[in-house]
Amino acid sequence: MDKSRLEELRSHFEAVASIIGEQLSRANPHVISLVAKWDKTDLVPGLSDMDFRIICDDQTTVDDWVQIDQAMGRIHLEMVREHPEWNRINEHTAGAGMTVAEVMNKNYYNPEYAVWHLWWGQREWLDELSSYLDSRRFGYSDEHFHLTRFLTYYSPYIHGIDPGHNLGALENKYPLHSRCWHYFAPPMLSAASLLARRNLPSKREALAWLRDNSSVAEQVHAVFEQVDAHYQTGELADPKRLKKFEDLLFTAFEQIYQPLCDSIRNVTIDLTAPREDIKKQLAPNKREPLEMLMEYLRWARTRAGRYRFYLNAPEHFSTTGLMQDELVWVRNLTKPVFDILRKVLSNQTLTPQQCLSRLSIKVSSVEQKAISHMFDMAAWSEGAELLRELYRGSIELYPHYYRVLDRVLVQVAAREGPSHGGQAK
């Protein structure tokens, strides 16, 4: 692909971000910034989508978030209808939303903040966050996050695990993109962050750090060759070369695993155990309940608009696989949330209704219907048309479910005490 075509494709990222940011802020003036995971050098033209997060001011209410979510779905739908050439970038709506105060609150800290980059709007809060992150000690939350992610990816590449959506003429390049940028770069960013004892801000910087510090340099060089050539390489059409490339990437996990274990200082688990046992030790996350509830709530703010977008997308935009993928978040926002409440309430046998009652949260009839509907969706197992019907029902019901989750966070924060209201400045 010639340079001018690549630059044209690269310009689409800025165009999409500008439209979303400007139209969202017009729909609700509390929207002040749009950030995304990965900086501009990490996005591969024509093959990367964009993982946006919406940042709002501290006066944003529950009603505002519901309105922002609705606007997000409408904006995305209009873009897909008018600009099919942006289909890949517009694979999904913004994944999460937070206020500035929530981002700065030390009790809601998330290592993901390090890879946030501004794509539209105000920068001052992000500069302040960056200063805090630079001064913050690399600790338990960071180690747990990165070690868990590295071990999640630790395996030979699993064929079929990462299907591409709405790729158009570049679909043939996606298998290489998936191997390099989705299933090698993220765990290697975690590996580099653990070894460097700081959260590195981009895939390219993390891979360069590994190369420059004599870790898995051969594999990093091979990945950079693929990405910088926009995957126009011999591996693109030769299955044997592709398999050899896959095998090379997997050796990076094997080579770097023991140095990673040796770098762990704060996560107190048996790192001499087999990897699957270590993953089990990490699974019962020791992060604070309030921290985890905020993690879920930020995702909960941007779902119903996505449902509406998928259900009304034009024929040139494929949604079947995307709606199935979205069930991951339906399931994350149901049972795990109430598992946290059972932990808070020190009773593992409570039903969702009993959890809410013991937190003195009154639930209306429509909110109860919304809770039941979300758990029904989480239990879905087959039938594409049934899934569509469940999503249709969620468009109106989901905002009521989100309102319940918001009250849950408020009540748990009050229960945890005043120390959980401070900001991480």
Secondary structure, 3 states (H helix, E strand, C coil): CCHHHHHHHHHHHHHHHHHHHHHHHHHCCCEEEEEEECCHHHCCCCCCCCCEEEEECCCCCHHHHHHHHHHHHHHHHHHHHHCHHHCCCCCCCCCEEEEHHHHHCHHHCCHHHHHEEEEEECCHHHHHHHHHHHHCCCCHHHHHHHHHHHHHHCCCCCCCCCCCCCCHHHHHHHHHHHHHHHCCHHHHHHHHHHHHCCCCCCHHHHHHHHHHCCCCHHHHHHHHHHHHCCCCCHHHCCHHHHHHHHHHHHHHHHHHHHHHHHHCCCCCCCCCCCHHHHHHHHCCCCCCHHHHHHHHHHHHCCCHHHHHHHHHCCCCCCCHHHHHHHHHHHHHCCHHHHHHHHHHCCCCCCCHHHHHHHCCCCCCHHHHHHHHHHHHHHCCCCCHHHHHHHHHHHHHHHHHHHHHHHHHHHHHHHHHCHHHHCCCC
